[in-house]
Structure formats: structure tokens, C-alpha cells
Amino acid sequence: MGALAEAYKHSLLDKQPIPLDYGSVRTLPESHIWLDQSDESPYVAHSTGPISPPVIDLMDPDAPRLIIQACETWGVFQLIGHGIPTKLMEDVESEAEKLFGLPVDQKLKALRSPGGGAGYGLPHISPFFNKHMWHEGFTIMGSPIYHTRQLWPQAYQGFCETMVDYQNQLKALTEQLIRIIFKSLNINSEEVDWLKDSQGSSTALQLNSYPACPDPTRAMGLAPHTDTSLITILQSKTSGLQVFKEGAGWILVQPIPGALIVNVGDFLHILSNGVFTTVRHRVVVTHIQRFSAAHFYAPPGDVIVSPVMSKDFGEVPRYRSVSVKGYVETKGKHFEKALSLIKK
């Protein structure tokens, strides 16, 4: 477990509730009803017609400019031409479906330890809300073998091979995107030690299940938050993700077949002096179960993240320099107030 994972482990509250046996639930429990929080109620239609995050083809010669523009105006975009094999993406969803289809007693054998980062459980942000989310997840940090053996003692190899291949390919894609973005920040990616070192970054793969919900108009799949990452890449073939855009409200992202959804995280927001937007997002649920997979990428815990100063990104820093580990600990205590707490 890397430094970032350790920081997560010790920064969140010690206990998280155990996921429901969703297959046996016929009515929405009081503990999962979000209706009273009207400003965040997920049943309200927030799409404003044709407005939606941009779609960018990585094979387009103009892709670097479009990526930077999307980071500035949306903080999120859909990426096609990314090179991740369709078959691998299908295999990831198939393996996730098998995992979450296991009996609840079996899944609980891989339950996260108190304060732990990897394994089966509810969203890591759960301790910050007084209502539970309609969600179950399986987090992979490094090798998935330990927890997967607990689920499939004799048949874990196929799952592990698929997830390791997927992690490696997403890591390479993420680093390709980071090099494009760093060039716009006038950061020489060849001089960034942790980007050159294949073991340098901190990554996590989060498999998500949003079970069929008996009353989706009053439930929340994943509560509003920003990602504690540099970049996050999401695979989701069905709609449910909503992103918040200033002046437009909550926008439902309609996934394009084969596309990956890329969003700016807090560390890139700080690095760009707030010019690139860390996007606030949430997930709504339906009467049908859906799956997604999110790949989080961040610098190592001891790296100091400082705003880049230039005429394009501002000559006065808006944020204090902060170590990755220090920021994760701050967010683990203060959640959405973390960025404002390091603001100058």
C-alpha cells in the first residue's frame, strides 16, 4: 500500500457501515432516503438541453488543445480513440458484475478493515454524510490478489489478470494525458521523477455497483464530491453520472459507446492555480442495476503540489503549496472545505 493509500487509511473515520443485502430490500430504508435534502435531491432533472461535456478523439491532431480547453471550461470530457481495447472494457464490466453478484456473506469476507482503503464496502466518502448511499464498491490498490482470494479461493486468477491488465493500460493512458496537460503548464514531464518512475504514482481502481433501487427518486448513488486525484478516468456505459457546471446546474452525462470519461481532480486544480476545474459530481440510481469503474491517479504522498505561475495561469498563487499526503489528510477531516482551507 502506497503513501497515498496510507493517508486515506488514517484520515477517514475508523468505521464505515456495512452495505445492505440489496437483493433482499423491497422498500427504501429511512437510512437511505435523501429527499429531505432538497438542494441535492437527485430526482430533479438538471440537464439543460444540448449542453454536455465535450467529446475528444485522442487521435485528433488537435486533441491537446481541446483537452486543455475542456479542463478549463468543464473539468471533464469524454475521450474516444484512447486505445483501451473494447474487449478488455467488456471483461472489466463482466468481472465486476460477477463480483457484485456474489452472496452478501461471501462479499463480506473481503470487507475493508476499519479505516482501510482496499476491499469491499461502501463509498470512502460515506462518513461525511448522515444518509447512506445506494452503492457498493470494491477498491483495488496495487495487486487485487489478497481480497480476491477471499472471494474466490480457487478461481481468482481470471479476475486478477483482467484487473491488472486494465490498471496497467489506464495508468499508461493517464500518464499520456498528464504529459499533454503538463506541457500546457510549461512543466517538463521528463524532469518529473514520479512520472518517469513506473512505481512512483499512487493509483486506485474502484469498481462500483449501483443496485436496482426500489425508489430511485429519493435515493443517492454517490453524493456530491470532487476527486482527491490528479486525474480520474471513469468507464460507464450507462447514464447516472451528473456533473455540476457553474451557471447550468447539474448536467447528466450521456456516455458514448466505447468512450472513457476523464475528469480533473483536486491536485490538478491546485497545480493549475484554479484554472483547471476540479469538477463536482454525483451519481443517481434507477430501477436497473448499473456498474462503473473509476481509476484514480495521484502523485506520491511526499510530493509537494504548488500552483504554477505564468501569464496564462496567474502570477499570484491562489493556493498554498501542500504535500499530497497533507492534503489527503486535510480532506479526510474537512471534505469539501479542503480546497478553501489551503486557499491564500
N, C-alpha and C positions, 0 to 999 in steps of 0.2 A: 504494500500500500504506500503510495507516494505522499509527499508532504501536504499536497492539497487535500487528499483524502483524509489524512490525519487531522487537518484543520477542521474539515467538515465533521469528523467524528466527535471532536471535543467541543465544537461551537454550538451544536444544537442541543435541545433539551434531551435528558437522558432516556426518556421513554416516549415511544410513539405507539398509538393504539394498533391493535391487530386488525387486518382487513376483515370485512364481513365475509360470510359464505354467501356471495352474491346470488348464486344459483337457487338458493332457498328463500330469498327475500321476495315477498309478493307486494308489499306496500313500502313506501319510502319512510325509513325511521326518522323520528324527530331529530336525531343527531346529524342527519344528512340534509336537512331542509334549509335552503339558503334564501327562501322567499322574503324573509323579513329584512334582508339587507338589500333594499330596493335599488340602491345606486350600483350594485354589482349583480343584480338578478340576471341570470344567463338566458332567461326565456325571451327577453326583449330583442326584437330584430334590430340589429345595428348596422347592417350593410347599407351603404348609401349608393345603390345603383352600380354603375360600371367601375367605381373606384376599387382598386385592388393592388396588392404589391406587384412590382414588375416581374416579368419573366425574362431571364437572361440565359442565352446559349453560351456556354463556356468556350465553344469552338469559334464563336464570332470574333473576328479581329478587334471589334470594338468592345468586347466584354470587359476589359479592365476599367474603361471609362464608365460603363454602365453600372458596374459593381460599386464603384466609388459613389456614383450618383445615388444609387439605391441605399447605400449606407447612410448618406447624408439626409435623404428625404423620407425614408421609411424605416430604416434599421432592419429590414427584412426583404428577401426576394426569393423567387423560385428559380432553381437552377436546372437547366437541361444541358445535354451534351457533356455531362460530368464524368462519364467513363465508368461508373459503377455498373457492373453487369445486371441486367434486369433479372436474370435467374437468381443471382445472389440476393437481391432485394426481396424477391418472392420467397426464397428459402428462409430469410430472416423472419418474415411475417408468419410463415408456416410453423417455424420453430417456436415463435412467441405464442401462437395460438395453441400449440401442444402444451407448452409450459403452463399457461393460464387455464387450460382445460383440465389440469390435474385436480384430483380431490383436494379440498382445502386442507385436510390433515397432512397430505403429502407436501403441499406448498409450504406449510408452516415449519417443515423440517429445515428449510433454508431461510427462515425468518432472520432478519437483521438482528445482530446483537444490539443491546441498548446503546444508542449513540453511534452505531456502526454505519458505514457507508454502503457496503455491498450486500447483496442478498435480496430476499423477498420482503415486501412491506408496502406501506402507504407512502405518499409523496414526502420527500425530505422537508418540504415547507409546511407540513401538517401542524407542527407545534405552534405556528403563528396564527392559527385560526381557531375559533371556538366551535366551528362546524366541521364535520368530516367531508372529504371529497369522495365522489363516486369513482374510485380509481384503485387499481392495484398495480404494483410495479416490481420489476426485477432489475437490480442495478449491478453492472459488471465493472469492476475496477481492476485492470490487469487481467490475469487469467481467470476464466469463468469456472475452472475445473472444481474448485473446492465446494462451492454451493451447488453446482450442477450434479455432482456425485451424490449429494444428499437427496436430490430429486429423482435421479435415475441411476441408482448404484451400478447397474450393469449396462446401461445404454446411454451414457452421457456423451460419447465421443462425437456423434454427428452434430449435436447441438454446439459443442465446444468448437469444432472445426469451422462451422458456419460463422459463429460469432467472432472468432479470432480473425478469420479472413475479412469479415466485414469491418471490424475495428481497424485493421491494418489499411484497408483501402480508404476508409473515411479519414483516417489520420493523414494519409498522403494527400487526399483531396483538400482537407482543411489547410495543410501547410502550403499547398499551391495557392489557395485563396489568400492566406496570410501574406505571402510574398507579394502578391498583387497589391494588397492594401498597404503593406509596409512601404512599397515603392512610392505610393501617393503621399505617405507621411515623411518621405525622404529618409527612411530608415533602411540602411543597407542590411538586408536579411542575411547576407553571407557573414556578417560580423556578429549576428545574434547567436550566442553559444547554444542556448537551449533549443533553438530552431534547427541548428545543424546536428545536434545530438539526438539520435532516434529515440533515446530513453529520457530525453530532457523534459518534455512537456508532461502535464497532468491531464489524463483523459478519463472519461467515464462513458459507458454505454448504458442508457436507460431504456428498458423495454416497458411499454405502457399498455395496460388493458383498461378500457372504459366499458365495463359490463353493460348489458342491456338494462335499462333503468325503467322501473315501473312508473315514474313520474318525472321525466326529464325537464319539465318546465320549472321545477323547484329544486333541482339538484345542480351541483357544480362538479365537473370532471377534474379540473385543475384550476385553482384560484389564481387571480391576477398576480403576476410577479415579473421580474426581469431575471435573466440568467447570470449566475456568477461564473462567467466564462469569458474567453476572448471571442470565440465564435461557437455557435451551436448549429448542427446540421440535423434536420428532422426528416424522417421518412414517414409519410402518412398518405395512404391512397384514398381515404375518405375524409370529408369535411368535419370539422369540430373545433379546429384552432381558430381563435379570434385574436387579432392584434389591435392595439389602440393607436389611432393616428390623431394627432392634435388637429382639432377643427372638424373632424369627421366622426369621432367616436369609435366604437368597436366595429371592426371590419372582419367578416367571416372569410377566411382564406379557402378558396376552392382549389384543391390540389389538382395539378395537371398530371396525367398518367406518366410515370417514369421520372418525374421531377423530384428534386430534393428541396426542402425549404431551409434557407440559410438565414440566421439572424445574428445581429450584433449583440454581444454580451457586455457586462459592466466594464471589464478590463479594456476593451477596445474603445468604449465610451470615454474612459479616463485618458487613455493614450492619445486619443484624437482631440483632447481638450473639450469634449462635449459636442464636437462637430458631427461625429457618427453617433447615431441614436441607439442606445440600448432599448430595445423595444419591449414594452409591457404587453404581456399576452396571457391568455387563459384558454381553457378548453371546456366546451359544452358537451353534453351527452344526449343520446337518443334512446329509442326503444330497441336499437340493434347494437350488439357488441362491436367495438372497433379497437384496432391496435395501432400503435405507432412505435418508432424507435428514435431516440434522441442521442446524438453524440456530442458530448461537451468537451471542449478543448481549452486549456488554460496554461499559462506559463508555470514553471515550478514554483513551489511555495516561497523560496527565498528570493525570487526576482522582485526588484523594485519597479513598479509601474509609475511612470511620470508623464505628464502631458507634454506632447511635442509642441515646440514653439516655432511658428513660422507665420508669414503673412496670410497664409490660407487658413491656418488653424488657430490663429490668435497669438499675440506676442506677450500676453499676460495670462499666466496659468489660472484656470478656474478651479483646479483641484490640487490638493496636496499630494506629494509623492507618497506611495504606500506599498508595502510588500504584499504580494499575493496572499500569503498566509494571514497577514494582519487584516487585510480587507475581508477575507472569508470569515475570520473570527468576528469582525465588526458586523457583518451581515447576519451571521449566526445569532447575534444578540439583538440586532435592531432592524433586521429585514429590510423593508423598503426605505428606511431612513438612512441606510448606509451611505449612499452617494452624497446626500446632503450633509452628512457628518464629516466628510472629507473635503467639502467644498470650501474654497477660500472666501 
